[in-house]
Amino acid sequence: MRGADKIVTSAAIITMDDDAPRAEAVAVDTRSGMIVQVGTRSELVAAHPGAEAVDLGTAVVVPGFIDAHSHPLFSGMVCMPPTHWIAPYVGYGSYDEVAALFRTLDAQTPAGKALVFNGLDRILQSAPEIGRDELDLFFPSRPVLVLDNSGHEAYFNTAHITALGWDGAEPPVDPTGGRYGRRADGRSDGRAYEMPAVMAVALPMIAAAGLDPLAGAAKWYRLMAENGITATTDHTFTSALLPLVVALGAHHDTPLRLSLYHMSTDKRALHALPGLVHSDMVRKVGIKIWADGSPWVGNIASTYPYADTETVRAAGIPIGPSREAAMNYTPAELDALLERFAGTEWQFSIHVNGDYALDRVLDAYERALDARSLRGTDHLWRVEHVGGARADQFARAARLGIAVSMAPFQFLYWGDVLDGELFPHEIGSQWQRFSDAITAGASVSFHNDGSVSPPVPLRNIQAAVTRRTSSGQEHGPEQRMSVEDALRAHTRVAAAHIRRPDLGVIAAGRRADFTVLSADPTAVDPLRLTEDVTVVETWRDGRRIDLDAFDAQVARLDRRTHVLEEVAVALLGTMASHRSR
């Protein structure tokens, strides 16, 4: 390794290295982007006399935050203009406000122009499960798509069904792992369930609505970087998005490293990806599978029922318990999926929220691990979200070497309704069992699952440490975790989970990716963490990321010959492929 050409000092450097948890300075070789040495200021100045000195003053440096499960490409498409983001946390607190926006936009938008909305929340907005009939009342002639905030349902009108080219308004054969809503006569009711079906109806509409996917994704990249994230994943990657990935990863000031999880339903999911310009910036690491659905739309596979409350009834959620009825795959189908991909280099990542579904996933993982003699290896097969998991399931995951990526945002934004409104207190108050997972010895990372929630790691950390929701209410205080464990979940452990062992720790031989904070998160009152600690800047490869420069680089790309055209063609091809049964 070359010698250092830059020495960074600050009030404190939190390394996440168990052997040397704190340091005064870090020496970096910016030509390779690697950390050369970590230690005291005097040690590093003596060892690297010609290095540039950069003093960050009273700021505190931590390894770059890592969001271990996200959807930045799709989030950019469905949250940034011309798409209309209607989630509760961006200003639409009720369904009445959403309905008023529908009426206003239908009156103001040129006739025939498609409209796309994202973020309808049946729980937090008290919204019904809308579909073709309801949307036709608001939009009688223009194609319209509304994505549920969970990402697990899509709602659309008759004009959109016509645009899809479904013969007689009958949906295609249900894709594996998803389904289309049907009336008694077989025609579409304007609903799609689970990601394979949701993506099939959403991506063509997004392309037809005139979205610039490159600009949208770049805006989401910037939003993540502004909140201190330097590496993330795309857990809804499909081959149609490859030109977008390549373009975003190529820029000098690209703020995010990206690990790709290919949707198992993509015909090219078994293939390596050509055209990735920088393997240190973008790499395919895994395969994504959805075992069940979302707690907010009532299709998680659980052994416990929903509470019989007005909130549940208004959302149209069956009381349950759902068990196997909410599974997207039978045990045999899960086994077949794992068998199909287990012989490859790819890591498995399975979405699962309900405890019944988690039992079935761990069963399937155990069979596949034994069949492949992978017990005790660093396979790091993953489970995602695990909101309704039991304590014993974390212990089992730990024994099998299964990585657990938890979702503090579920507790943060929905915790007040989870406890007693959606589920009985003994279930809802324990949603996201942080303490149980750590006590069981599970390997725990954190994520925001954008665009389901805003990509803000500091909020996740505070929620896990305090067990207080966005309203300030406390639920299940026995499930608190330490600030140190929460920081690991967004740095060191998250790096391992996305298969980036070169990230997540400030130590020699690791990449020089840093998040610079205004104060030490371990030294403030946890109840004031997000008030007293803010993100100052992010660094990649030992240099400050210039987000304005990144915006300018993206803006200069010629949309006539570059990503927009390639992605639009691919997405419109998706539309054509779903026009017949």
C-alpha positions as CSV (number, residue, x, y, z in Angstrom):
1,M,0.0,0.0,0.0
2,R,1.2,3.5,-0.8
3,G,2.0,6.1,1.9
4,A,-0.6,8.5,3.1
5,D,-1.1,11.9,1.4
6,K,-3.7,13.2,3.8
7,I,-4.1,13.2,7.6
8,V,-7.6,13.9,8.9
9,T,-8.0,14.9,12.5
10,S,-11.1,15.9,14.6
11,A,-12.4,16.1,18.1
12,A,-13.0,12.4,18.1
13,I,-12.9,9.5,15.6
14,I,-15.2,6.6,16.5
15,T,-13.6,3.7,14.6
16,M,-16.0,0.8,15.3
17,D,-12.7,-1.2,15.6
18,D,-12.9,-3.3,18.8
19,D,-9.1,-3.2,19.2
20,A,-8.9,0.6,19.0
21,P,-12.4,2.1,19.3
22,R,-11.2,5.7,19.5
23,A,-8.5,7.7,17.6
24,E,-7.3,11.3,17.1
25,A,-6.3,11.0,13.5
26,V,-6.6,8.8,10.3
27,A,-4.0,8.8,7.5
28,V,-5.4,8.2,4.0
29,D,-4.0,7.5,0.6
30,T,-6.5,9.4,-1.6
31,R,-5.0,7.8,-4.8
32,S,-6.2,4.4,-3.8
33,G,-9.0,5.6,-1.4
34,M,-7.6,3.5,1.4
35,I,-6.9,4.1,5.0
36,V,-3.2,3.7,5.7
37,Q,-2.9,4.2,9.5
38,V,-5.1,5.2,12.5
39,G,-3.8,6.6,15.7
40,T,-2.7,9.8,17.5
41,R,-2.1,13.0,15.7
42,S,1.6,13.0,16.6
43,E,2.1,9.4,15.5
44,L,0.6,10.0,12.1
45,V,2.3,13.3,11.4
46,A,5.7,11.7,12.3
47,A,5.0,8.7,10.1
48,H,3.7,10.7,7.1
49,P,5.6,14.1,7.1
50,G,4.5,15.2,3.7
51,A,0.8,14.5,4.0
52,E,-1.8,17.3,3.8
53,A,-3.4,18.0,7.2
54,V,-7.1,18.4,7.4
55,D,-8.5,19.4,10.8
56,L,-12.3,19.0,11.2
57,G,-12.3,20.8,14.5
58,T,-15.0,19.9,16.9
59,A,-16.7,17.5,14.5
60,V,-16.8,13.7,15.2
61,V,-15.9,11.2,12.5
62,V,-17.6,7.8,12.2
63,P,-17.4,5.2,9.5
64,G,-19.8,6.1,6.6
65,F,-23.3,5.1,7.5
66,I,-24.6,2.1,5.6
67,D,-28.3,1.5,4.8
68,A,-28.3,-2.3,4.5
69,H,-31.6,-2.5,2.6
70,S,-33.0,0.2,0.3
71,H,-34.4,0.8,-3.1
72,P,-32.8,4.0,-4.3
73,L,-33.4,3.5,-8.0
74,F,-37.1,2.8,-7.6
75,S,-37.4,5.4,-4.8
76,G,-36.1,8.1,-7.2
77,M,-38.6,7.1,-9.8
78,V,-41.6,7.1,-7.4
79,C,-40.8,9.9,-5.0
80,M,-39.3,12.6,-7.2
81,P,-41.3,14.8,-9.7
82,P,-43.2,14.3,-11.9
83,T,-44.3,11.5,-9.5
84,H,-46.3,12.8,-6.6
85,W,-45.1,11.6,-3.2
86,I,-48.1,11.4,-0.9
87,A,-46.7,9.6,2.2
88,P,-47.8,10.8,5.7
89,Y,-44.4,12.0,6.6
90,V,-44.1,14.3,3.7
91,G,-47.3,16.2,4.5
92,Y,-50.4,14.1,3.7
93,G,-51.7,13.1,7.0
94,S,-55.1,11.9,6.0
95,Y,-56.9,10.3,3.1
96,D,-59.1,13.4,2.8
97,E,-55.9,15.4,1.9
98,V,-54.9,12.8,-0.6
99,A,-58.3,12.8,-2.2
100,A,-58.2,16.6,-2.4
101,L,-54.9,16.4,-4.3
102,F,-56.4,13.8,-6.7
103,R,-59.2,16.2,-7.6
104,T,-56.9,19.2,-8.0
105,L,-54.4,17.4,-10.2
106,D,-57.1,15.9,-12.4
107,A,-58.5,19.4,-13.0
108,Q,-55.1,21.0,-13.6
109,T,-53.3,18.3,-15.6
110,P,-53.6,18.2,-19.4
111,A,-56.1,15.7,-20.7
112,G,-54.8,12.2,-21.2
113,K,-51.5,12.7,-19.3
114,A,-50.7,9.9,-16.9
115,L,-50.3,10.5,-13.2
116,V,-48.3,8.5,-10.7
117,F,-48.6,8.7,-6.9
118,N,-46.6,7.0,-4.2
119,G,-47.1,6.6,-0.5
120,L,-50.7,5.9,0.2
121,D,-50.8,4.6,3.7
122,R,-54.0,2.7,4.7
123,I,-53.0,2.8,8.4
124,L,-51.6,6.2,9.1
125,Q,-53.9,8.0,6.6
126,S,-57.1,5.9,7.4
127,A,-57.3,5.2,3.7
128,P,-59.4,2.4,2.2
129,E,-58.0,-0.3,-0.1
130,I,-58.8,1.6,-3.3
131,G,-58.8,0.1,-6.7
132,R,-60.3,0.5,-10.2
133,D,-63.8,1.7,-9.2
134,E,-62.5,4.2,-6.6
135,L,-59.9,5.7,-8.9
136,D,-62.2,5.9,-11.9
137,L,-64.3,8.4,-9.8
138,F,-61.3,10.7,-9.4
139,F,-59.7,10.0,-12.8
140,P,-62.3,8.9,-15.4
141,S,-60.1,9.1,-18.5
142,R,-56.3,9.5,-17.8
143,P,-54.1,6.5,-16.8
144,V,-53.4,6.6,-13.0
145,L,-51.2,4.5,-10.8
146,V,-51.1,4.8,-6.9
147,L,-48.4,2.9,-5.1
148,D,-49.0,1.8,-1.5
149,N,-46.5,3.2,1.0
150,S,-45.5,-0.4,1.9
151,G,-44.5,-1.1,-1.7
152,H,-46.5,-4.3,-1.6
153,E,-49.6,-3.1,-3.4
154,A,-50.4,-1.0,-6.4
155,Y,-53.8,0.5,-7.3
156,F,-54.8,1.7,-10.8
157,N,-57.7,2.8,-12.9
158,T,-59.5,1.6,-16.0
159,A,-57.4,3.9,-18.3
160,H,-54.2,2.3,-16.9
161,I,-55.6,-1.2,-17.6
162,T,-56.2,-0.1,-21.1
163,A,-52.7,1.3,-21.5
164,L,-51.3,-2.0,-20.3
165,G,-53.1,-3.7,-23.2
166,W,-54.7,-6.4,-21.1
167,D,-57.1,-8.2,-23.5
168,G,-60.7,-7.8,-22.1
169,A,-59.2,-6.1,-19.0
170,E,-58.1,-9.5,-17.8
171,P,-54.7,-9.5,-16.0
172,P,-51.9,-11.9,-17.2
173,V,-51.2,-15.1,-15.4
174,D,-50.1,-14.3,-11.8
175,P,-46.3,-14.1,-11.6
176,T,-44.5,-16.3,-9.2
177,G,-44.5,-14.5,-5.8
178,G,-47.2,-12.0,-6.7
179,R,-50.8,-11.8,-7.9
180,Y,-53.3,-9.5,-9.6
181,G,-56.7,-8.6,-8.2
182,R,-59.6,-9.9,-10.2
183,R,-63.3,-9.4,-10.2
184,A,-65.7,-12.4,-10.2
185,D,-65.7,-12.2,-14.1
186,G,-61.9,-12.4,-14.2
187,R,-61.4,-8.8,-15.2
188,S,-58.9,-6.6,-13.2
189,D,-60.1,-4.9,-10.1
190,G,-57.3,-2.4,-10.4
191,R,-55.0,-3.9,-7.8
192,A,-51.7,-5.7,-7.8
193,Y,-50.1,-7.5,-4.8
194,E,-46.5,-8.2,-4.0
195,M,-43.4,-7.0,-5.9
196,P,-43.4,-9.1,-9.1
197,A,-47.0,-8.0,-9.9
198,V,-46.5,-4.4,-8.6
199,M,-43.4,-3.9,-10.7
200,A,-45.1,-5.3,-13.8
201,V,-47.8,-2.6,-13.6
202,A,-45.7,0.2,-12.2
203,L,-42.6,0.3,-14.3
204,P,-44.4,0.8,-17.7
205,M,-46.5,3.6,-16.2
206,I,-43.4,5.3,-14.7
207,A,-41.9,5.3,-18.2
208,A,-45.1,6.5,-19.9
209,A,-45.4,9.3,-17.4
210,G,-42.2,10.9,-18.8
211,L,-40.0,10.5,-15.7
212,D,-36.3,11.0,-16.1
213,P,-35.1,8.0,-14.1
214,L,-31.5,9.2,-14.0
215,A,-32.5,12.5,-12.4
216,G,-34.9,10.9,-10.0
217,A,-32.4,8.3,-8.8
218,A,-29.7,11.0,-8.5
219,K,-32.0,13.1,-6.3
220,W,-32.5,10.0,-4.0
221,Y,-28.8,9.4,-3.9
222,R,-28.3,13.0,-2.8
223,L,-31.0,12.7,-0.1
224,M,-29.3,9.6,1.3
225,A,-25.8,11.2,1.3
226,E,-27.2,14.3,3.0
227,N,-28.2,12.0,5.9
228,G,-24.8,10.5,6.2
229,I,-25.2,7.4,4.0
230,T,-22.1,6.4,2.0
231,A,-23.1,2.9,0.9
232,T,-26.4,1.1,0.4
233,T,-28.2,-1.5,-1.6
234,D,-30.8,-1.8,-4.3
235,H,-33.1,-4.6,-3.1
236,T,-35.4,-4.4,-6.1
237,F,-32.9,-4.6,-8.9
238,T,-34.0,-5.8,-12.2
239,S,-32.0,-6.0,-15.4
240,A,-33.9,-3.2,-17.0
241,L,-32.2,-0.8,-14.6
242,L,-28.7,-1.8,-15.5
243,P,-28.0,1.3,-17.7
244,L,-29.1,3.5,-14.8
245,V,-26.8,1.7,-12.3
246,V,-23.8,2.0,-14.7
247,A,-24.4,5.7,-15.3
248,L,-24.8,6.7,-11.7
249,G,-21.7,4.6,-10.6
250,A,-19.4,6.2,-13.1
251,H,-19.2,9.7,-11.7
252,H,-16.3,11.1,-9.8
253,D,-18.6,12.6,-7.1
254,T,-21.1,9.8,-6.9
255,P,-21.9,9.7,-3.2
256,L,-23.1,6.1,-2.8
257,R,-21.6,2.7,-3.2
258,L,-24.2,0.3,-4.3
259,S,-24.7,-3.5,-3.6
260,L,-27.3,-5.0,-5.9
261,Y,-29.8,-7.7,-5.0
262,H,-31.4,-9.1,-8.1
263,M,-35.1,-9.9,-8.0
264,S,-35.4,-13.7,-8.2
265,T,-38.2,-13.4,-10.7
266,D,-36.0,-11.6,-13.3
267,K,-35.1,-13.9,-16.1
268,R,-31.5,-12.8,-15.8
269,A,-31.2,-13.1,-12.1
270,L,-28.6,-16.0,-12.4
271,H,-26.4,-13.9,-14.6
272,A,-23.4,-11.7,-13.7
273,L,-23.9,-8.0,-14.8
274,P,-21.9,-6.6,-17.7
275,G,-20.9,-3.0,-17.9
276,L,-20.3,-2.2,-14.2
277,V,-17.7,0.5,-14.5
278,H,-16.2,0.4,-11.0
279,S,-16.5,-2.7,-8.9
280,D,-15.7,-0.7,-5.8
281,M,-18.7,1.4,-6.5
282,V,-21.3,-1.0,-7.8
283,R,-21.4,-4.8,-7.5
284,K,-24.1,-7.5,-7.6
285,V,-24.0,-9.4,-4.4
286,G,-27.3,-11.2,-3.9
287,I,-30.8,-12.5,-4.8
288,K,-34.0,-11.0,-3.4
289,I,-37.0,-13.0,-2.5
290,W,-40.3,-11.9,-0.8
291,A,-41.7,-14.6,1.6
292,D,-44.7,-12.6,2.8
293,G,-46.0,-9.0,2.7
294,S,-46.4,-5.9,4.8
295,P,-48.0,-5.4,8.2
296,W,-49.6,-2.1,6.9
297,V,-51.7,-3.9,4.3
298,G,-52.4,-7.1,6.3
299,N,-50.6,-9.7,4.3
300,I,-47.9,-10.9,6.7
301,A,-47.8,-14.6,7.6
302,S,-48.2,-14.7,11.4
303,T,-49.4,-17.0,14.1
304,Y,-51.1,-14.2,15.9
305,P,-54.2,-12.2,14.8
306,Y,-54.6,-8.5,14.1
307,A,-56.6,-6.7,16.8
308,D,-60.3,-6.3,16.1
309,T,-60.2,-2.5,16.0
310,E,-61.7,0.3,13.9
311,T,-58.2,1.0,12.5
312,V,-57.9,-2.6,11.2
313,R,-61.5,-2.7,9.9
314,A,-61.2,0.6,8.1
315,A,-58.0,-0.6,6.3
316,G,-59.9,-3.7,5.1
317,I,-57.4,-6.0,6.9
318,P,-58.6,-9.5,7.8
319,I,-58.2,-10.3,11.5
320,G,-56.4,-13.6,10.9
321,P,-54.1,-15.2,11.9
322,S,-53.0,-15.7,8.4
323,R,-50.3,-18.3,8.6
324,E,-49.6,-20.1,5.3
325,A,-52.4,-18.1,3.5
326,A,-50.2,-15.0,3.4
327,M,-47.1,-16.8,2.2
328,N,-45.9,-15.9,-1.3
329,Y,-44.3,-19.4,-1.7
330,T,-45.0,-22.9,-0.4
331,P,-42.2,-24.6,1.4
332,A,-41.5,-26.6,-1.7
333,E,-41.3,-23.5,-3.8
334,L,-39.0,-21.9,-1.4
335,D,-36.7,-25.0,-1.5
336,A,-36.7,-24.8,-5.3
337,L,-35.8,-21.2,-5.3
338,L,-32.9,-21.7,-2.9
339,E,-31.8,-24.8,-4.9
340,R,-31.8,-22.7,-8.1
341,F,-29.4,-20.0,-6.7
342,A,-27.5,-21.8,-3.9
343,G,-24.8,-23.0,-6.3
344,T,-23.9,-19.5,-7.3
345,E,-21.8,-16.8,-5.7
346,W,-24.9,-14.8,-4.7
347,Q,-26.1,-14.2,-1.2
348,F,-29.8,-14.7,-0.4
349,S,-31.9,-11.9,1.0
350,I,-35.5,-12.8,2.0
351,H,-38.1,-10.3,3.0
352,V,-40.1,-11.6,6.0
353,N,-42.3,-9.8,8.6
354,G,-44.5,-12.3,10.2
355,D,-43.3,-15.0,12.7
356,Y,-44.9,-17.8,10.8
357,A,-43.1,-16.7,7.6
358,L,-39.8,-16.4,9.5
359,D,-40.2,-20.0,10.7
360,R,-40.7,-21.2,7.2
361,V,-37.8,-19.2,5.9
362,L,-35.4,-20.5,8.6
363,D,-36.6,-24.0,7.9
364,A,-35.8,-23.6,4.2
365,Y,-32.5,-22.0,4.9
366,E,-31.5,-24.8,7.3
367,R,-32.3,-27.4,4.7
368,A,-30.4,-25.6,2.0
369,L,-27.4,-24.9,4.2
370,D,-27.2,-28.6,5.2
371,A,-27.6,-29.7,1.6
372,R,-24.7,-27.5,0.6
373,S,-22.6,-28.2,3.7
374,L,-22.5,-24.4,4.4
375,R,-23.1,-24.5,8.1
376,G,-20.4,-22.6,9.9
377,T,-19.3,-20.7,6.8
378,D,-19.6,-16.9,6.3
379,H,-22.5,-17.3,3.8
380,L,-24.4,-14.4,5.5
381,W,-27.7,-15.4,4.0
382,R,-30.1,-12.7,5.2
383,V,-33.6,-12.1,6.5
384,E,-35.1,-8.6,6.1
385,H,-37.3,-6.5,8.4
386,V,-38.5,-9.3,10.8
387,G,-40.9,-6.9,12.5
388,G,-43.0,-9.5,14.2
389,A,-40.3,-12.0,15.0
390,R,-40.1,-13.9,18.3
391,A,-37.1,-14.0,20.6
392,D,-36.4,-17.7,19.9
393,Q,-36.2,-17.0,16.2
394,F,-33.2,-14.6,16.6
395,A,-31.4,-17.3,18.5
396,R,-32.1,-19.8,15.7
397,A,-30.9,-17.3,13.1
398,A,-27.7,-16.8,15.1
399,R,-27.1,-20.6,15.2
400,L,-27.5,-20.8,11.4
401,G,-25.3,-17.8,10.7
402,I,-28.3,-15.9,9.2
403,A,-27.8,-12.2,9.1
404,V,-30.7,-10.2,10.5
405,S,-31.4,-6.8,9.0
406,M,-33.9,-5.0,11.2
407,A,-36.2,-2.0,10.4
408,P,-36.3,0.5,13.3
409,F,-38.4,2.8,11.0
410,Q,-41.3,0.4,11.4
411,F,-41.3,1.1,15.1
412,L,-40.5,4.8,14.7
413,Y,-43.4,5.7,12.4
414,W,-46.0,3.0,13.1
415,G,-45.2,2.1,16.7
416,D,-48.1,4.0,18.2
417,V,-50.7,2.1,16.1
418,L,-48.8,-1.2,16.2
419,D,-49.3,-1.3,20.0
420,G,-53.0,-2.0,20.7
421,E,-54.4,-0.8,17.4
422,L,-53.0,-3.2,14.8
423,F,-51.9,-5.9,17.2
424,P,-52.5,-6.8,20.9
425,H,-50.2,-5.1,23.3
426,E,-48.0,-8.1,23.9
427,I,-47.3,-8.3,20.1
428,G,-47.4,-4.6,19.1
429,S,-45.3,-3.2,21.9
430,Q,-42.5,-5.7,21.1
431,W,-42.4,-4.9,17.4
432,Q,-38.7,-4.9,16.3
433,R,-37.2,-6.7,19.3
434,F,-33.8,-5.0,19.3
435,S,-32.7,-6.2,22.7
436,D,-33.8,-9.8,22.1
437,A,-31.9,-9.9,18.8
438,I,-28.6,-8.6,20.4
439,T,-29.0,-10.9,23.5
440,A,-29.5,-13.9,21.2
441,G,-26.2,-13.2,19.5
442,A,-27.7,-12.4,16.1
443,S,-25.8,-10.3,13.6
444,V,-28.0,-7.2,13.4
445,S,-27.9,-4.4,10.8
446,F,-30.3,-1.5,10.3
447,H,-32.0,-0.1,7.2
448,N,-34.7,2.4,6.1
449,D,-36.2,0.5,3.2
450,G,-36.5,3.7,1.2
451,S,-38.9,4.9,0.0
452,V,-41.0,3.2,2.7
453,S,-39.4,5.7,5.1
454,P,-37.0,8.6,4.7
455,P,-33.3,7.5,4.7
456,V,-32.2,8.9,8.1
457,P,-29.9,6.6,10.1
458,L,-29.8,8.9,13.1
459,R,-33.5,8.5,13.5
460,N,-33.2,4.7,13.4
461,I,-30.4,4.8,16.0
462,Q,-32.4,7.0,18.3
463,A,-35.6,4.9,18.0
464,A,-33.7,1.7,18.8
465,V,-31.9,3.2,21.8
466,T,-35.0,5.0,23.3
467,R,-37.9,2.9,22.1
468,R,-39.8,6.1,21.4
469,T,-41.8,6.7,18.3
470,S,-41.9,9.9,16.2
471,S,-44.7,11.2,18.5
472,G,-42.4,10.7,21.6
473,Q,-44.4,7.8,23.0
474,E,-42.5,4.9,24.6
475,H,-43.4,1.3,23.7
476,G,-41.6,-1.9,24.9
477,P,-38.7,-0.2,26.7
478,E,-37.3,-3.7,27.5
479,Q,-36.3,-3.9,23.8
480,R,-33.9,-0.9,24.0
481,M,-30.4,-1.4,22.7
482,S,-27.2,0.5,23.4
483,V,-26.0,3.4,21.3
484,E,-22.8,1.4,20.5
485,D,-24.8,-1.6,19.1
486,A,-27.0,0.7,17.1
487,L,-24.0,2.5,15.6
488,R,-22.6,-0.9,14.7
489,A,-25.9,-1.8,13.0
490,H,-25.5,1.1,10.6
491,T,-21.8,0.8,10.0
492,R,-19.6,-2.3,10.8
493,V,-22.4,-5.0,10.7
494,A,-24.2,-3.4,7.8
495,A,-21.0,-3.5,5.8
496,A,-20.7,-7.2,6.4
497,H,-24.3,-7.8,5.5
498,I,-24.0,-6.1,2.1
499,R,-20.8,-8.0,1.5
500,R,-18.5,-5.0,1.7
501,P,-15.8,-6.0,4.3
502,D,-13.7,-3.0,3.1
503,L,-16.3,-0.6,4.7
504,G,-17.8,0.0,8.0
505,V,-14.6,0.4,10.2
506,I,-12.0,3.1,10.3
507,A,-8.9,0.9,10.3
508,A,-5.8,0.4,8.1
509,G,-6.7,-1.5,4.9
510,R,-10.3,-0.3,4.8
511,R,-11.8,2.3,2.4
512,A,-11.7,5.9,3.7
513,D,-15.5,6.5,3.7
514,F,-16.5,8.7,6.6
515,T,-19.6,10.4,8.0
516,V,-18.8,13.6,9.8
517,L,-21.1,14.5,12.7
518,S,-21.6,17.7,14.6
519,A,-21.3,15.9,18.0
520,D,-20.5,12.5,19.5
521,P,-23.7,10.3,19.4
522,T,-22.5,8.3,22.4
523,A,-22.1,11.5,24.6
524,V,-25.5,13.1,24.2
525,D,-28.9,12.5,25.8
526,P,-30.4,9.7,23.6
527,L,-33.8,11.5,23.8
528,R,-32.1,14.5,22.1
529,L,-29.9,12.6,19.7
530,T,-31.4,13.8,16.5
531,E,-31.5,17.3,17.8
532,D,-28.0,17.5,19.1
533,V,-26.3,15.4,16.5
534,T,-26.5,16.3,12.8
535,V,-24.7,15.2,9.6
536,V,-22.1,17.8,8.6
537,E,-20.7,16.0,5.5
538,T,-19.7,12.7,4.0
539,W,-16.4,11.5,2.6
540,R,-15.6,8.8,0.1
541,D,-12.1,7.5,-0.6
542,G,-10.6,10.1,1.7
543,R,-12.2,13.2,0.1
544,R,-15.3,15.3,0.8
545,I,-18.2,14.4,-1.5
546,D,-19.3,17.4,-3.5
547,L,-23.0,16.8,-4.0
548,D,-23.4,19.9,-6.2
549,A,-20.7,18.6,-8.5
550,F,-22.5,15.2,-8.6
551,D,-25.8,17.0,-9.6
552,A,-23.9,18.9,-12.4
553,Q,-22.3,15.7,-13.7
554,V,-25.6,13.9,-13.9
555,A,-27.3,17.0,-15.6
556,R,-24.6,17.0,-18.3
557,L,-25.5,13.5,-19.6
558,D,-27.2,13.6,-22.9
559,R,-30.7,12.2,-22.3
560,R,-31.2,11.6,-26.0
561,T,-28.5,9.0,-26.2
562,H,-27.9,7.9,-22.7
563,V,-29.7,6.4,-19.8
564,L,-33.2,7.8,-20.2
565,E,-33.7,6.2,-23.6
566,E,-32.2,2.9,-22.7
567,V,-34.2,2.5,-19.5
568,A,-37.4,3.7,-21.1
569,V,-37.0,1.1,-23.9
570,A,-36.4,-1.6,-21.3
571,L,-39.4,-0.5,-19.2
572,L,-41.7,-0.2,-22.1
573,G,-40.5,-3.7,-23.2
574,T,-41.7,-4.8,-19.8
575,M,-45.1,-3.4,-20.7
576,A,-45.2,-5.3,-24.0
577,S,-44.2,-8.6,-22.3
578,H,-47.3,-8.4,-20.0
579,R,-49.9,-7.7,-22.7
580,S,-50.9,-11.3,-23.2
581,R,-51.6,-14.1,-20.8
